[in-house]
Amino acid sequence: MKIAVLSGKGGTGKTTVATNIAAVSGGIYADCDVEEPNGFIFLKPENVKSRKVMVDVPVIDDDKCTLCGRCANACKFNALGISKTGVMLFEKLCHSCGACSLACPEGAISEAKRELGNVETGIFRGNKCISGILNVGEPIAVPIIKNVKADLKKTIDDDGIVIYDCPPGTACTAVASVKDADFALLVTEPTKFGLHDLDMAVQLLKGMKKPFAIIVNRSQNEEDMISDYANKNGIDIIGRIPFDREIAVLYSQGKLVSDDEKYYCIFKDIFERSVNICKEVSK
């Protein structure tokens, strides 16, 4: 079972939920928030290993190139430009699709590897955990996420639990992270900004036809704007994390909140309710 933890905006407590659910469930934690991965700060895995993620970029043979412009016309991402003196490559816009090399009638385009980031794997309390890290300044994160999931496929069986810590927002990185999930948890906060971005994430998951429920972080009471929204739209709220100074202190110290017995049951209940809902949906 794959549970995706996401949010419409950053700073709602998504990683807090994801890491603590991974801890109480004994599942594999996968940090797909590759632009700002910080799950390992809390899990503190052992035996961490890292491998580079490489992508293909075109290399132009100036001796063969006739400046016909077909490569630039074929590129849907504007990664190639034609000037009077040669072909200009904007490598950070390249999506490694290979269309330019296919379009070139002179066979003037080959491919080379370029480093995009890396994937780290480690062991947390006997279970594997994995994190993708996009290099600073890189605009394209999806290949890192795909590599995280490729590593997961090598180790997980059909009965295993995976917790995806997804990127915030509703862009292509969130879509790539949620794509193969069985169930999603939307983490939000009882503020107008939180509600606005929650609705965007709800629309995304509805469009992807994914079952989901809401987690309210920094909750002060049961009746708030999030509960009104959930009731109006028929969405379950299956967990509330209290607006508690003790939680903030644990977080600031890089500790798992669920290791405190006072809060353990909150995350255990969220996980068990997620599993039950997923089972009901799959019937």
N, C-alpha and C positions, 0 to 999 in steps of 0.2 A: 504494500500500500504506500502510495506516494502522497504526502500532504504538503501542499504549497502554502507558505505563509507570506502574505504580501500586504501592501498598504497603498492607499492612493497618494500618500505623501511621505516624505522622510521624517524621522523623528517621532514616530508614533509608538515605538516599542516593538517593532517587527522582529528585530534580532533577539530581543529579550524573550519574546514568545517562542521563536524558533529554537533557540539554544536550550531553553528550559524544557520544552516538549521533547527535544531529542534526548535530554538527560533523563527524564522520567520514563520515557518509552523504551529506552535502550536501542533506539533506531540510529540510522546513519544520518549524520548532519551534512548537508551539502550547501555551501555558501555560494549562491548564484548572483549575489549582489557584488559583482566583480569590480565595480568602480569604487566601492567603499566597503570592502570585506572586513568585518571585525568580529565575526563569530569566534575565531580562534582566541581572541583576547579572553573570552569567558570560558571556553572549553579547555584551553591550555593543553593541547594534545601532545603526546609523546611520539618519538621516532618520526618526526616530520621529514618528508622527502618532497623535493620540488623537481618539476620538469618544465621545460620551456614549451610555449605554444607558438608555432610558426605558421605563417600564412603565405600563400603565393602572391607574388606581384610580377607584373610584366617587365621584361627587359627588351629594349628596342635595339636591333642591329642597324646602326645608321648606314652601313654599307648596302644593306638590302632595301631599306625603307625608301619609298618613293614619295612620301608625304601625301598619299592619296586621301587620307582622312577617314578611311573606313573603320579603323579601330576606334577613333573618337566618337564616330556616329553610333557604333555598336554599344559603347559604354553608357549604361543608364545612370551612372553615378557621377558623371563628369570628372572622372579621374584622369582622363587624357585630354590634352589640348594640342592643336596643330599650329605651329608657327612657321615662319619662312625658313627658319634654320633647323627645325627638327620637331620631334614629339616631346611634349612636356608631360611628365608623370607626377600626379599629386597622390603619392602612395597611400596617404592616410584616408583617402576617399575610396580606395580600391576595395572591392568586396570579394576579390579572388574568384570571380565567376568564370574567367577564361574566355569570355565573349570576344575580347579584342584579338586574341591569338587566332580564334576561329575565323574572324572576319578578315584578317590580313591576307591578301592574295599573294604576297611575296614571301610568306613564311619568315617575316622579319621579327616576329615576337616570340620569345621564349619566356620561361618563368624562373624566378629565383625565390628563395625563402626570406621572410622578414619576421623578426620576433615581435609578437604582439603582447605577450604577458607570460604568465606561468600558472600552473596548477599545483597546489600543495596537498599532500595527503598525510594523515597522521592517525594516531590511535587515541581514542577518548574512552576511558573505562571499558576497555576491551572491544570497543566497536570502532569501525573506520569512520573518519570524518574527512571531508574534502573541501577545498576552498579555491576558487578561481581568483586571479589577481590580474587586472588589466594594467599595463604600463601607463605611467603618468603621461598625459598628453595625447593618448590614443582615443579616437572618437567612436570606434566600432567595437562593441563588447560581446556581441552574439557568438563569435567563434570561441571565445573563452568559455562561455556557458555550455556550448556544445561539447567542448572537451571535458568539462566537469561531468557531464552526463555520460559521455563515452567511458570515462573511468569507472563510473558507478556500475555500468552494465557488466563490467568484468568481475564484480564482486557480489552483487546482490542477487538473491533468488526471488521467486515470485511471491513468497510469503514475507519477505523482508519489509521493514519500515524505513522509509526515507523521508526526511524533513527538508524541504527546499526552503532556504532563506532567500526570497526573491528580491529583485531590485524594486525600489518604490516607484510609484507612478503606473502609467498604462502604455508605455512605449514598447517598441519591439523587444527590448530586453525582458520586460515582464512577460510578454507573450511567449517568448522562447523558454522562459523558466517554468511557466505554468502548463505549457502545452501537453505534457504527458502525465500531469498530476491526476490523481483520482478524486481529490477533495482539496478545497482551498479554505484557508482561514484569513479573513480580512481584519487586520488590526487597525483600530481607529482610536480617536480621542474625542471626548464630548465638547468640541469647540466648533465654531462655524467653519473654520478652515478644514478641520477634520471631517466634518459632514460633507462638505463640498467635494473633497477628493475621494471620500468613501463612495459617493454616488458614481463617480467616474470609474472606480474599480469594480463596482457592482455591475455596471453596464458592460465592462470588458468581460467579466466572467459569464454573464448571461449570453453575450455574443459567442463565447467559446463553449457554451453549454456545459459548464462545470458546476457541480454542486458545491455550495459554500455556506459558511456561517460567519458571524461577526464576533470579534473579541474587542471589548472596550477596555482600553488602558487608561490609567489615571482616573478611574471611576470614583465618584463621590456619592452617588446614590443610584437607585434602580430606575428612577424616572428622569430622563434627560432627553435632549434632542435626538440622540442616537436611538434610544428606545422608541421614540415617536416615529422616526424614519423606518425602523425595522418593522414595527407593527403595521404601518401603512403599506409597506411593500411585501409583507409576509416572509420576512427573513428572520431566522433564529439568531438570537444572541446566546452563545453557549459558554461565555466566560467573561468575568469582569476582574480586572487587576486593580486593586485599590490605589488611590492617590495617597501613598504612604511614604513618609520620610525614610523609614528603614529600608524600603526597596531602593530608593534613590541612593542611599549610602552603599548598599551592596553592589549596585550597578557601578557606582563611581570607583569602587575598589576592584572591579573586574571579576566579581564573584557571581555564581549562579544563584538566582533568587530561590530556586526550588530546593537548594541544599539546606535552606532554613525550613524546619518542619512546619513553621507557621504558614508558609506559602506553598509548600509541596503539593498539597491537595488541590490547589487552584489549577495548576498545570496538569496534574494527573487527571483531573476531571475533564479538562478541555480535550486532552488526548482521547480519553475513553468515549466522550460524547462524539468526537469526530469519527472514530472508528464505527460507532453504532449508526450514525447517520449515513456513512458511506456504505455500510452493509445494507441498510434499508433501501438506499437508492439503487444498488446493484441487483436487487431482487427482481 
